[in-house]
Amino acid sequence: MDLALNLLSAWGRALLGLLVNPFYYLGLVVILLQYRRQIRLERKLFHSRFHYMGRVAWRLVVWGLAAGLGASLVLAVLGSAFTMEGMVLLWSLSAVLILFRLRFLCLAYAAGILALADAVMGWLPQGADIPALGWLYRWMEGVETPALLALAGMLHLAEALLVRYQGSLTRTPLFSESKRGRVMGGFQLYAFWPVALFLLVPAQSGGFQLPWAPLFGSGLASSGWTILALPVAMGFMESTWTQLPEDKARRTSGRLLLYGLAVTGLALLSHWVGAFLPAAAVLTIALHEGILWWGRWEESKETPLFVHDSRGLKILAVLPDSPAEALGIRTGEILAKVNGLPVHTKDELHAALQANPAYCKLEIVNLQGESRFAGRAIFAGEHHQLGILICPDENTRYVVEERRQQGLVSVLARSLGGLFDKQGSSDRAM
């Protein structure tokens, strides 16, 4: 009972510390700016928006808190304990790395670098005598770097679950050109969550004692333990032209799950066999880069999915709260006939809709290749295509140009990536 009260009291103090921590809100603002940028891109491309900031903000905060609590509980049960110095180094290094690439927001990079630095310092103890490096040696003395790797692994397990169930919800339809110059549709999947971790750290005084010995960092807390709230962020961003967004998120989730298990295993192995720490550090970073490379390679080898074929017009997306959504129309289905008329171009679609302005009857080829029928009345003020966004054709004016991922400074400096116009416009987009 006393332990439960001590834990609850320490957690309450950590929560209050989180609520007054400006870095948590800074991370939330950066994430919301990224979502706002995507929403503005949707409005510029399609004169509509597929997401609403209020819904997005509520969902990401709630799920981020849930993921942080879950990861913190598992880490505590497994016996992962951290030092204040380790948390400061981890957060500070992540803040520096994100200036170069947004994907370096992932703690795997900072944890891997710190673990590698720890190994190098073990090989070169004389570096502590260098004035410029002495402070770093002192800070790293009490840092259990395998625990940092375990933290990265556990966060990726939580991220795998979030991507599996949330990753395809925030997606932006895009138009692009294949390497052969064919215009095709696709999606950018992006999801970011502000996560609050509640971690066991040694108390300066008046801490509580644990009934179990932490696997990482045993012997660190002579004065007992307390809980520290650490704001971090998780997220992923991928593009797909060959898979349904749900399938892409599912595949990515599976890879993240395997990666999280692998990194957690590497952390345990490096804790038991200290000589394995350098390899564990390098593999933590290399395997993460491998996930990204594998996803891009997979996209380059598969056939584009979002292009029209002889059966009709391929549906790229459906606007939320639209007639098409009410009819159960889904991404990837094919619009074969409208009001009994075959449709293979936008002009034919518009003409077929005008054939009966008060009612539309649709023949749709579903994802299994089977035909089904849907129909409803058309009311004044509704979207002129029922809220259906069809895949692009050769007359599409704007397409998206993929660029190298930017750092935080570039993202904040550019409220919206430009577009380049196939007809000669100088606008461009990421």
N, C-alpha and C positions, 0 to 999 in steps of 0.2 A: 504493500500500500504506500509506504514512504517513497519507494522508488517511483511509483506512478505519479505521485504528487510532485516529486522533484523533477521528473521529466516534463510534466505538464507545465510547471512553473518556468522551467528553462525554455521550453518551446514558446510559451507566451512572451517571454522577454525577447527571444529571437524574432518572433513575429512582429513585435513592436519595433525592433531594430530594422526589420525589413521595410516597414511602412514609412520610416523616416529616412531610408537609404535612397539618396538621389540616383544612384546607379541603376536601381530597379526601374525607376520611372524613365530614366534616359534610355534604357534598353527597350522599354515599351514604346516610347516615342519613335525610336529608330525603326522598330518593327511596323508600327502603324504608318509611318511615312512610306515604307516599302509597299505596304498594301495600298495606300493611297495612290502611289505611283502606278500600280497595276490597274486600279480602277480607272484612273485617268486615261491609261492606254486603251482600255476597253471602250471608253466613251469616244475617244478619237477615232478608233478603228471602226466601230460598229454603231456609233451614235446611241448606244445603250450601255447599261452596266449589268453585269452578271452577279455582282456582290454588293452588299451594303455594309458600310464601315461599322455601324453599331452592332450588327449581328456578328461580324468578324471579330471585333474587339472583345465582345463578351465571351465568345467561344474560346478564343486563344488564351485569355486570362484564366478562365476556369480550368481548361484542360492543362495549361502550363502548371498551375498550382497542384492539380491532382497528380501529374507526372512527377513533379518535384517531391511531393510527400511520399509517393510510392517508392521512388528511387532511394530516398533518404531512409525509409524504414528497412528496405532490403540491405542497404549498406550497413546500417546499425546492427541488424541481426547477424550479418556475415562477419561483423567485427572490423569494419573499416573506420579508422579514426584519423583525424587530420589535425595539423597544426595551423595556427593563425598565419605563420610565415608562409606556409605552403599555399594557403588560400590566396594570400595577397600576391604571391608570385604568379600563381595560376591565372588570376583575374587580370593582373597587370599585363602579362604576356599576351593574353587573349585580346586585350584592348589594343595593343600595338599591332598584332597580326591582322586584325580586322581592317586596319587602315589600308592594307594591301589587297586583300580579297575578302569578300563577304563570307565565303565558305570557311575561312579561317576562324569564323565565329565558333566553330565546332571545337570543343575542349580537347579532342583527340590530338590536335596539333600542338597546343600549349603543353599538355601533359607529356606527350612524346618528347618534345624539346627539353622540358625540365628533367625528364628521366635520363635522357642522353647526356645532359649537362652534369647530372649527378654522377654518372659513370665516368665522365671525363675528369671531374674533380677528384674522384677516387684514384684515378691513374696519375694525376698531377697535383698532389697535395701542396707542393711548393707554390702553387698559384695563390694560396692564401696570403703569402707575403707581399703580393703586388697590391699597392694601395687601392687601385681602381677596382680590384676584384675581391678584396678582403671582405667587404660587407656581404657579397653574394655567397661566399664560402660559409660565413657565419649563419646566414639565413638558411642555407641548404642543409646545415648539420642536422637539424631536427626534423627535416622533411622526409617522410616515408614515401618516396616516389612510386613504389608499386601501388600504394593506396590511391595515388592520383590516376594511375592507369586503370585501376579498378573503378574509379569514379567515372572515367571516360567510357569504359565498357558498360557500366550500368545505365548511364545516360543514353547510350545507343540502344540498349534494350527497350528503354522507355520510348525513345524516338521511333523505334520500329513499330510499336503498338500505335503510337499517334499517327504515323504515316499510313498504317494499314487502315485505320478507321476515319482519319481526318484528311489524309494527304490529297485525295482527289476532290475535296469539297471546294478548295480555293484553287481554281484553275482558270486560265485565260485562254480563249481560243485565239489562234494566230493563223495568218497566211504567210507562206514562205515559198521559196523556190528550191527544187531539188537540184542535185549536181548536174542533171541533164537539162535544167531550165524549165521543168514542168512545175506549174503552180500547184501547191497542195495545202491542205489544212493541217492543223496540229494544235497542240496545247502546251502551254507552259504551266507546270505544276509547281506551286510554291506554298510553303507553309512554315511559319515561324512562331515559336512559343516562348514567352518570357517564363522562365522556370525559377522557382525559389527552392533551393536545397537547404535542408536543416541538418547540419552535420555535427558529429561529436568532435569537440576540440578540447584540449587540456585547459582546465580552469586555472586562473591565477591564484584564486583562493576561494574557499567555500563551495567547491564543486561537490557533485554527488558521485558515489561509487557505483560501478556497474557489477552485476552479479556474474558477468562473464568477462573473459579477457579478450580485448580486441585483437583480431588476427594481425592487422596492420597497426603499428604504433603502440604495441604493448610496452608498458614501462614509461610512457611519455608523461602520464598525468599523475604526478605525486600528490597533487592537491585535489584530485578528482576531475570530473568532467563537467562540461556545460555544452550548450547547443549554440551554434553560430548559423545565421541565415546567410546564404551565399546566393546572390542573384546571378543567374547565367541565362543563356538563350540557346534554344535548339531550333534547327530548321533545315529544310532542304529545298532545292530548286532544280527542277529537271524539265527538259522539253521532250515531247514525244510526237512523232509524225506517223508512227507505225503501230501504235497500240491504243486501246481505249484507256482513258485516264485511270479508271479503276484498276485495270490490269497493270498499268505502269506502276501505280502506287503499291499494288500487291507485290510485284516483283522487287521493287526497291525495299519494301518492308522486310521481305525475306532475306535480302542481302544484309540489311542493317542488323537483323536479328543474329545472323551468323557472325557478323563482324563483332557485335557486342559480346557474344559468347567467347569468341576468339580472344578479344582483348582482355576480358575478365580472366580467362585461362592464362594468358601471358602474364598478367599481373600476379597471379598466384604463383606461377612458376618462377618469376623473377624474385618474388619474396622468399621462396624456399631455396633458390639457387641464385645467389647474388650475381654470379658471373654472367647470367643470362639477361641481365637488365639492359645492356646496350642493344642486344638483338630485339628484345621486347619493345624498346622505345622506337627503333627503326621500323619494325613491323607494324606498330600502331599507326604510324603515319603512312607507310607504304600501302597497307591494306585499305586504308580509307581512300587514298588516291586511286587504288585499283578498282574500288566500287564505282567511282565516277568514270574512270576510263572504260570499264566494262559496259556501263549504260550507254555511253556514246558509241562504242563499237557495235553494240547490239542494234542501235537505231540505224547505223550506217549499212547493216547487212540485211535488214528486213524491208519488205515492200511497203511503200506508203499506203496507209489505210484510208485517209480522208481525201479521196479523189472520186469523181463521178465515174460511173460505169454504164454499160448499156441498159441496165435495169431502171435507171432514173437518176434523181438527184440525191447525193449523199448528204445526210444531215450532220452538221458539225456540232451544233449546240442548240440549246433551247433556253429562251429567256425565262428567268424565274417569275412565277405568278402570271404566266401567259396562258392563252388558250391551248397552245401546244403542250405545255406542261400538264394542264388539266386532262388532256387526251392521252397522256402517258407516252408521248413521243420521246425517244431516247437518242442520245448521241450514237452515231454509227449506223443508224437505220437508214433506209432508202425510201425516198418519196417517189413512188412509181406512177401514181395517177392522182389527179385532183379533179373532182367533179366529172369523173369518167374519162378525162383527157390525159394521155401520156405526157409526162414532163421530163425534158432532158436539158433545158436551158432556163435561165432566169426569166427570159421573155415568155416562154411557154408557161412557166409557173404563174406569172402575173396574169396572163390571158386566161388561164384556167380558173384562177380565183375570181376574175371579173365575170366569168360565165354565169355565176350565181352569187351575187354580192351578199345575199342574205343567209346563205348556208353553204357549207363546204363539206364534201365527202372525200375522204382520203383513202388511198390504197397504199399501205406501207409494207415494205419488206423488212422483217425484223432481223435481229442479229443472228438468228438461226437459219435465215434464208427463206422463211415462211411468210406468206402474205397475210395481212390482217386489215380490217377496215375500221375506220374511225370517222366520226362526223359530229358537227355541232353548228349551232346558229352563229352568225357573225354579227357583232354589235358595233355601233358607231364608237369610234375612239380606240378600238383595239388595234394591235400591231398589224400592219398591212400584210405580213406573212405569217400571221398567227403566233409570232414569237419564235419562228424557226430561222436559224442561221444555217444556210447551206454552205457546203464547201466551195472554195473559190474555183474560178475557171480562168481561161486565158485572158479575159477582159478585166480581170481584177486589177485595180489601180495600185493599191498599196500592198506590199509584202514586208515581212519582218526580216531583218538581217541580224543573225546571231553574232555577238561579239564576245570577246573575253570578258569574264566577270570582273566587275569593277570593285574597288575598295570603298570603304565607308565614306571617305571624303568625296569621291566622285559621285556616289549615289546621292549624298546630301546636296551636292552642287547642281545636280541635274534632277529637277523635279519630274522630268519625263524624258525617256529616251526618244529620239526622233524617229521618223519613218523615212524611208527612201521610196520615192515614187517611180514605178516602172516607166512612167511616161516622161520622166525627166526631173521630177521634184528633187530638191536637195534634202528633204526631211529623211531622218534615219531613226532606227530603233534598235535597242539591244535585243 
